[in-house]
Amino acid sequence: MLIEFLNTSMTDLIVQKFGGTSVANLDRIEKIAEIIKSSAEINNVVVVISAMAGETDRLFSLGQKYFNQDNIREMDALLSTGEVVSSSLLAMCLSSLGLKAKSFNASQLKLMTKKDSSNKFATILSIDTALIKNEIAHGVIPIITGFQGVDEKGDFTTLGRGGSDTTAVAVAAELKAKECQIYTDVKGVFSADPNKVNDARVLEYVTSEEMLELSGQGAKVLALRSVELGHKYKVPIKVLSSFEQSQGTKIIYNEPTDMEQSVVTSITSEPNQAKFTIYGGKSGNDFSSSVLNLMAQKNIFVDVIVMNYELNGAIDFSFTVQQGNSVEVESILKENKGQLFDDYISESDLSKISVVGVGMRSQTGVASRVFSCLEGSKTSLKLVSTSEIKITLVLESSLEKTTVESLHREFFK
C-alpha cells in the first residue's frame, strides 16, 4: 500500500532549491519558509538548500591556512558544514509554522559521488531516494543539504561552486519531480545582465541548449553542471526569485515554434579574461594538443580557441583563460617555448561577450548585425568565435558595457 501511495505522490512533487542569498539571515529564512508553506498546500515539496551567503567563503578562508593536497578530505568536511547549519535552521523554522520538516545530509541520503581527476570537485553517481520518499509519505518536508556528497569510504565530498543547483536537479531527476524550482536573487533569466543593461527583460523561457551556452559563457543564474544534468534527464527547471513575485523563466527542451521567434535570446558578458597567442607551432608535433594537455594537467580551463594555419605549415594558436590563471599559463608557456612553438604574446584586461539564440539557425545576417554594433571599436576586437547558436567576441574590458548595450538595442529594440 505504501509503494502505491509513493508512486502516486511523486507525480505531484516539486523540488525547490534556495541559494545563499535566499538564506542569508533569519529574516530571509522565514521568508522562504512562507514560500515553502504555500507550495506544500498543493504539492509534495522537497527542499535543497545552500549555505548562508558568504559562509562557504568564510569556511574556506579558515581552512586555507592549513590546507594542502594531503588534507583535501578535511577541507571538504569543513566546507560541507555550511549547508548543515542552513538546513537545520530552515527545518526548525518550518516546524515553528506547524509543518513537519527534517534536515538530511548527503551521508544520510547516500548521495554517492566520485572525485574528478584533479581530486578537487566531485560528481554525483547516485542518490538513494527511499528515505526521501518515506518521509514524504509521512507528511514530512525533507530539507536536503546541497553542494555535498559522500564517497565510497563515507567521507564527505563537495560539488564545487553552484553545487547546490546540481544537487537539486539530480534529486528532481531521481524523483521524477514535475518541476525543479531554482530560487535566486533575480527574477529569472534576462535578455542581458540587468546590472549592465537598464531595459533588460525577463525571458519567459529559454531552451536547454541556449542555457548551456549562457551558463558556459558567464551567466550566473544557473550552474553549468546543473544545466547539463537537466538537459540529459529532461528535468523541468524554472528559475524564480525569492524576493519578489515573478513568472520566472522555464528551461524548455524543444525549440520554440513561435512564428516571430527572436533571433537572439540573450546576451551575456564576462570580464577578467586573458588571451594568449602562440606563434610558430609545427603541425607535425601536434603542438596544440600538447599545450591544451599541459593546461588540463594544471586544471586550467581554456575557453575561446582560434587556430590559424599558415601556408608554410606553421600554426598560430590563440585561446583565452580566466585572468586569475594568467601567471600559471605564462609559466607553462615559458617552459615550453622553443620546444613546442617559437614564441607567444599575452593580453589581459579583456572581456568576453556572447550573443546566444537558437533563432540563429534559421535566420541569416546575424553576424553582420553583431559587427554593426562594433563601429568605432573594431580595432579593439581580439578574437571572434562562432557556433551554430552563438557568436562570441573578446575585446577590451573598457568596451564591455557599451558593446553589450549596443547589442541589446540591436536585437531587443
C-alpha positions, 0 to 999 in steps of 0.5 A: 500500500505504501509503494502505491501511495509513493508512486502516486505522490511523486507525480505531484512533487516539486523540488525547490532549491534556495541559494545563499542569498535566499538564506542569508539571515533569519529574516530571509529564512522565514521568508522562504519558509512562507514560500515553502508553506504555500507550495506544500498546500498543493504539492509534495515539496522537497527542499535543497538548500545552500549555505548562508551567503558568504559562509562557504567563503568564510569556511574556506578562508579558515581552512586555507591556512592549513590546507594542502593536497594531503588534507583535501578530505578535511577541507571538504568536511569543513566546507560541507558544514555550511549547508548543515547549519542552513538546513537545520535552521530552515527545518526548525523554522518550518516546524515553528509554522506547524509543518513537519520538516527534517534536515538530511545530509548527503551521508544520510541520503547516500548521495554517492559521488566520485572525485574528478581527476584533479581530486578537487570537485566531485560528481554525483553517481547516485542518490538513494531516494527511499528515505526521501520518499518515506518521509514524504509519505509521512507528511514530512518536508525533507530539507536536503543539504546541497553542494555535498556528497559522500564517497565510497569510504563515507567521507564527505565530498563537495560539488564545487561552486553552484553545487547546490543547483546540481544537487537539486536537479539530480534529486528532481531527476531521481524523483521524477519531480514535475518541476525543479524550482531554482530560487535566486536573487533575480527574477529569472533569466534576462535578455542581458545582465540587468546590472549592465543593461537598464531595459533588460527583460525577463525571458519567459523561457529559454531552451536547454541548449541556449542555457548551456551556452549562457551558463558556459559563457558567464551567466550566473543564474544557473550552474553549468553542471546543473544545466547539463544534468537537466538537459540529459534527464529532461528535468523541468527547471524554472528559475524564480526569485525569492524576493519578489513575485515573478513568472520566472523563466522555464528551461524548455527542451524543444525549440520554440515554434513561435512564428516571430521567434527572436533571433537572439535570446540573450546576451551575456558578458564576462570580464577578467579574461586573458588571451594568449597567442602562440606563434610558430607551432609545427603541425607535425608535433601536434603542438596544440594538443600538447599545450591544451594537455599541459593546461588540463594537467594544471586544471586550467580551463581554456575557453575561446580557441582560434587556430590559424594555419599558415601556408608554410605549415606553421600554426598560430594558436590563440585561446583565452583563460580566466585572468586569475590563471594568467601567471600559471599559463605564462609559466607553462608557456615559458617552459615550453617555448622553443620546444613546442612553438617559437614564441607567444604574446599575452593580453589581459584586461579583456572581456568576453561577450556572447550573443546566444539564440537558437533563432540563429539557425534559421535566420541569416545576417546575424553576424553582420548585425553583431559587427554593426554594433562594433563601429568605432571599436573594431580595432579593439576586437581580439578574437571572434568565435562562432557556433551554430547558436552563438557568436562570441567576441573578446575585446577590451574590458573598457568596451564591455558595457557599451558593446553589450548595450549596443547589442541589446538595442540591436536585437531587443529594440 
